[in-house]
Amino acid sequence: RGVKLHDPAPARLYVGNIPWSTTIDELRDIFAECGGVRDVDIPTGRQGRSRGYGIVEFNTTEEAHAAVTRMDGHALGDRTITVREDKAPTKAAVGGKKLNSAVLSDAPAGGDGCRCYFGNLAWETTEETLITHCTGFGMNVVQAEVARQSGGRSKGWALVDFATAEEAQDAIERMHNSDVQGRSIIVRVERPGAGAKGARVETRPENSSGLQIVVRNLPWTTTSEDLRQVFQQVGNVVNAVAVCHTDTGRSKGWGTVLFETREQAQAAIQGFNGVELEHRPMQIKLDRFD
């Protein structure tokens, strides 16, 4: 891992729709038939699983162009791969910071306000898709990551880092409600979670505010951050807690999500009750004890 890609950008190719099992060496061998391969990288997500695409850099632009002509539409395993010029920002273009292929850190490199939440994404939307979309609006992306379940399936949202808070705000104004692969996407500033991991929900007398929902039948791996990001698609999440056993820290399989308005809480119930999260249909109802 950690292969560094260099300029010139025209010699870098994006290779999409590769099988999950494809390795860097296999991809290198395939494209070596087209010319001198300088570097190869297959980005991975938080679970170490391939994101289904790779970056191949040739020694010359002529070799890269020949590879596009020869390999675009080529069969690899049971898939037909896509090969085109890689238009993502280069390492030099972002001042030596890690690129979009990196797993995002807890805080954006540019500081508060530089990271945006992109929600309501199509399942097939990738980091490359988002970067290309941003580029079409004249926006320069520093890093991007689509949140994925343990099996590699998209969770329908992503985090995108911009160089400055001003650029992030510009992205929100220009791209919120824009269309990506047939979906009207949500774009807003990423807000750090208000609740710490493993936070406990207080027991109170039954007196519902109508602002909080209870989400049951969650996968054991679901975290408070996962909950917050899922339900942020319908409104501003004030707090989200995946409830855990205090002695072992193991999830109890349920959690709570607090919204700013009753309308948002109802929208979450109507929009997500029965929707699968890692192959488990969520059971959602209004919290009577918040």
Residue pairs with C-beta under 8 A, 6 or more apart in sequence:
1 44
3 24
3 39
3 40
3 41
4 39
4 91
5 12
5 39
5 41
5 55
5 57
5 90
5 91
5 99
6 38
6 39
6 57
6 90
6 91
7 90
7 92
8 61
9 85
9 86
9 87
9 90
10 61
10 64
10 85
11 38
11 57
11 58
11 59
11 60
11 61
11 63
11 64
12 55
12 56
12 57
12 58
12 64
12 85
12 86
12 90
13 31
13 55
13 56
13 57
13 58
13 64
13 67
13 68
13 83
13 84
13 85
13 86
14 53
14 54
14 55
14 82
14 83
14 84
14 85
14 86
14 87
14 88
14 128
15 27
15 31
15 53
15 54
15 55
15 56
15 71
15 81
15 82
15 83
16 52
16 53
16 81
16 82
16 83
16 126
16 128
17 52
17 53
17 79
17 80
17 81
17 82
18 27
18 42
18 50
18 52
18 53
18 54
18 76
18 79
18 81
19 76
19 77
19 78
19 79
20 49
20 50
20 52
20 152
21 50
21 77
22 42
22 50
22 54
22 76
22 77
23 42
24 40
24 41
24 42
24 54
27 40
27 42
27 54
27 56
28 37
28 40
28 56
30 71
30 76
31 37
31 40
31 56
31 58
31 67
31 71
33 70
34 58
34 63
34 66
34 67
34 70
34 71
35 58
35 59
35 60
35 62
35 63
35 64
35 66
35 67
36 58
36 59
36 60
36 63
37 56
37 57
37 58
37 59
38 57
38 58
38 59
39 55
39 56
39 57
40 54
40 55
40 56
40 57
41 54
41 55
41 101
42 50
42 51
42 53
42 54
42 55
43 50
43 51
43 53
43 54
43 55
43 100
43 101
43 102
43 127
44 50
44 51
44 103
45 51
45 103
45 145
45 146
45 148
45 152
46 103
46 148
47 148
47 150
47 152
49 148
49 152
50 152
51 126
51 127
51 146
51 148
52 126
52 152
53 126
53 128
55 86
55 101
56 67
57 64
58 64
58 67
64 85
67 83
68 83
68 84
68 85
71 81
71 83
72 81
72 82
72 83
72 84
73 80
73 81
73 82
74 80
74 81
74 83
75 81
87 131
87 132
87 135
88 99
88 100
88 128
88 131
88 141
89 99
89 100
89 131
89 140
89 141
89 142
90 99
91 97
91 98
91 99
93 140
94 140
94 142
94 163
97 109
97 142
97 143
98 143
99 142
99 143
100 127
100 131
100 141
100 142
100 143
100 144
100 145
101 127
102 143
102 145
103 145
104 115
104 143
104 145
104 159
104 161
107 115
108 114
108 115
108 142
108 143
108 161
108 162
108 190
109 142
109 143
109 161
110 142
110 161
110 162
110 163
110 164
110 165
111 165
112 165
113 165
113 168
113 169
113 189
114 142
114 161
114 162
114 163
114 164
114 165
114 167
114 168
115 159
115 160
115 161
115 162
115 168
115 189
115 190
116 159
116 160
116 161
116 162
116 168
116 171
116 172
116 187
116 188
116 189
116 190
117 157
117 158
117 159
117 186
117 187
117 188
117 189
117 190
117 191
117 229
117 232
118 130
118 157
118 158
118 159
118 160
118 185
118 186
118 187
119 156
119 157
119 185
119 186
119 187
119 232
119 233
120 156
120 157
120 183
120 184
120 185
120 186
120 233
121 130
121 146
121 154
121 156
121 157
121 158
121 180
121 181
121 183
121 185
122 156
122 180
122 181
122 182
122 183
123 153
123 154
123 156
124 154
124 181
125 146
125 154
125 158
125 180
125 181
125 183
126 146
127 144
127 145
127 146
127 158
129 180
129 181
130 141
130 144
130 146
130 158
130 160
130 180
131 141
131 144
133 175
133 178
133 180
134 140
134 141
134 160
134 171
134 175
135 141
137 171
137 174
137 175
137 178
139 162
139 167
139 170
139 171
139 174
139 175
140 162
140 163
140 167
141 160
141 161
141 162
142 161
142 162
142 163
143 160
143 161
144 158
144 159
144 160
144 161
145 158
145 159
146 154
146 155
146 157
146 158
147 154
147 155
147 156
147 157
147 158
147 159
147 226
147 229
148 154
148 155
149 155
149 277
149 278
150 221
150 278
151 278
151 279
153 278
155 226
155 229
155 230
155 277
156 230
156 233
157 229
157 230
157 232
157 233
159 190
160 171
162 168
162 171
168 189
169 189
171 187
172 187
172 188
172 189
175 185
175 187
176 185
176 186
176 187
176 188
177 184
177 185
177 186
177 187
178 184
178 185
178 187
179 185
186 233
191 236
191 237
193 224
193 225
193 228
193 239
193 240
194 238
194 239
194 240
195 224
195 239
195 240
195 241
196 224
197 223
197 224
197 225
197 242
198 224
198 244
198 246
198 249
199 224
199 241
200 241
200 243
200 246
201 241
201 243
201 256
203 289
204 289
204 290
205 289
206 288
206 289
207 288
207 289
208 286
208 287
208 288
208 289
208 290
209 262
209 290
210 262
210 265
210 286
211 238
211 258
211 259
211 260
211 261
211 262
211 265
211 290
212 256
212 257
212 258
212 259
212 265
212 286
212 287
212 290
213 231
213 256
213 257
213 259
213 265
213 268
213 269
213 284
213 285
213 286
213 287
214 254
214 255
214 256
214 284
214 285
214 286
214 287
215 227
215 254
215 255
215 256
215 257
215 272
215 282
215 283
215 284
216 253
216 254
216 282
216 283
216 284
217 253
217 254
217 280
217 281
217 282
217 283
218 227
218 242
218 251
218 253
218 254
218 255
218 277
218 280
218 282
219 253
219 277
219 278
219 279
219 280
220 250
220 251
220 253
221 251
221 278
222 242
222 251
222 255
222 277
222 278
223 242
224 240
224 241
224 242
224 255
225 240
226 242
227 240
227 241
227 242
227 255
227 257
228 237
228 240
228 257
230 272
230 277
231 237
231 240
231 257
231 259
231 268
231 272
233 271
234 259
234 264
234 267
234 268
234 271
234 272
235 259
235 260
235 261
235 263
235 264
235 265
235 267
235 268
236 259
236 260
236 264
237 257
237 258
237 259
238 258
238 259
238 260
239 256
239 257
239 258
240 255
240 256
240 257
240 258
241 255
241 256
241 257
242 251
242 255
243 251
243 252
243 254
243 255
243 256
244 250
244 251
244 252
245 251
245 252
256 287
256 290
257 268
258 290
259 265
259 268
265 286
268 284
269 284
269 285
269 286
272 282
272 284
273 282
273 283
273 284
273 285
274 281
274 282
274 283
275 281
275 282
276 282
